[in-house]
Amino acid sequence: MTSTTKDTEAKEDKRLYDGKQVVRVETQYKKADLYNIGVEMKDRKGTGNYDIERREFNYEYVSLTQNNLYQEVKKKLKDRKIEYLNRPNTNQLNGVTFTSGPEFFQALGMEFIDSGRTYHTGDKKGQAVMIPVIKSKEDIPNAVTYFFDSCMEFLKDYVGEENILLSQIHYDEDTPHLQAYFIPVVNKVKRKCFVKDKNGNVVKEKTTNKKGMTTITPQLLRDDKGKIVYEEVEGNFLNCDQFWKDRGGKISFHQMQNDFNKFITEKGFNLYRGDIGSNKENQTKLDYDIAEKKAELEELNKEKENTLMIIENSKNGLKNIENNDSNKELLNPVKRKFGGYKDDDVLRFIKYTRGLEHKIIISSTDNTNKDIEINKLTEENKTFKNNKELLKRNEIIKEQKSTIQAQKEEISKLSELVEILNNNIESLKSKLETEVNKWKNLFQKMCKAIDKVLKRDKPKEKLEDYEDIADAINHGYYGKNNKNKDDFEIER
């Protein structure tokens, strides 16, 4: 079978589906990214083509409980006692988007109209951008709602419902989609082992880095082949690498696409999985928007160059006519014809040329606006990746490095002291528990003896009954005017 035949069959197979499956995953969100993500989700401010009239129909599965996403992540990690490396380059959050093309949602009964814009990149380059028509809740078919409910069900099972911090359906952009963010938490991690002395303390050694600086670091434990020894530790850990390793490692995203397609097909939806084995790079929404704007600008520049060329050719043609004495009558309205051209034709030609000049001015303005928009998107992208306030804070942290090192050493000493105190506390607790049990057993024996002396068939249920007898004996009331009583209360 030739490659052409395979391509034809693949295209024919795609026609059997209602749409193409789209599952985008982003794993590189750092602490500096969290605030801007929250603003985009909560206030709908970012790079999307947001429609304020459709915004009221957005739906939220999981809402923020804090003022912003940064605080939400911080509180979740603290409340669940999740261990993590609090560094600027730590991947604290993952994002995922579930959607398809307009044709899929149209197959589910949703109405779409032409936006007046076209795609500038991708498989749909040159085609019209279609947007949904939503004026009321009734314009959102139950099948569409069920699709997103199914996507949410898959996500809960795949990443853990307790790890999802924010999840929304967006109907206010070009294509409806489910957008969610979660923390990549695992219950097992592998940690490096270190050499310890006979007292259990970590052995430290001097090492020299590439810059020639000597530092004291813990000595790594290695096996007989010189490889670092790791141990498996259980608990709650924020670890993006391990999270995706547990789901397939290098093929984790590929496997996720397969799992989702199987799941959504069983729910009754007919989505094309895509070319299995394809090495297409996972593109973020922001990268896609920038690529679209750049492609649009490139098309406008080409149109501008073509228009300038037409204008230049037109001007040169008119100049040649004006410089030729025999052709000057062409521009004289008294003369009706010259070389088959009427004066109205020439005037219309001049008017057309002026129209082109007007068009190039408009085109230049459009290009300038596109340049401004791309620069804005690029700056947003930089801001999105590098929050200035947090970077400033990181610089302060670097300046205080020596102080922190001294504090760490002090904390280490305090930790040892705390460990000793904890051991002493455990010993005291054990002794106390032994004493309590001794007195408890003695009390039970005394109560049993009292019941036996008083010839009770059943022991009393209340502690006060035995306290009254004890008080009566201690105060000399026992056996006094109460021989026929079974309850030895103190007589006043």
Secondary structure, 3 states (H helix, E strand, C coil): CCHHHHHHHHHHHHCCCCEECEEEEEEEECHHHHHHHHHHHHCCCCCCCCCCCCHHHCEEEECCCCCCHHHHHHHHHHHCCCECCCCCCCCCEEEEEEECCHHHHHHCCCCEEEEEEECCCCCCCCCEEEEECCCCHHHCCHHHHHHHHHHHHHHHHHHCHHHEEEEEEECCCCCCEEEEEECCEEEEEEEECECECCCCCECEEEEECCCCCEEEEECECECCCCCECEEEEEEEEECHHHHHHCCCHHHHHHHHHHHHHHHHHHCCCCEECCCCCCCCCCCCHHHHHHHHHHHHHHHHHHHHHHHHHHHHHHHHHHHHHHHCHHHHHHHCCCCCEECCEEHHHHHHHHHHHHHHHHHHHHHHHHHHHHHHHHHHHHHHHHHHHCCHHHHHHHHHHHHCHHHHHHHHHHHHHHHHHHHHHHHHHHHHHHHHHHHHHHHHHHHHHHHHHHHHHCCCCCCCCCHHHHHHHHHHHHCCCCCCCCCCCCCCCCCC
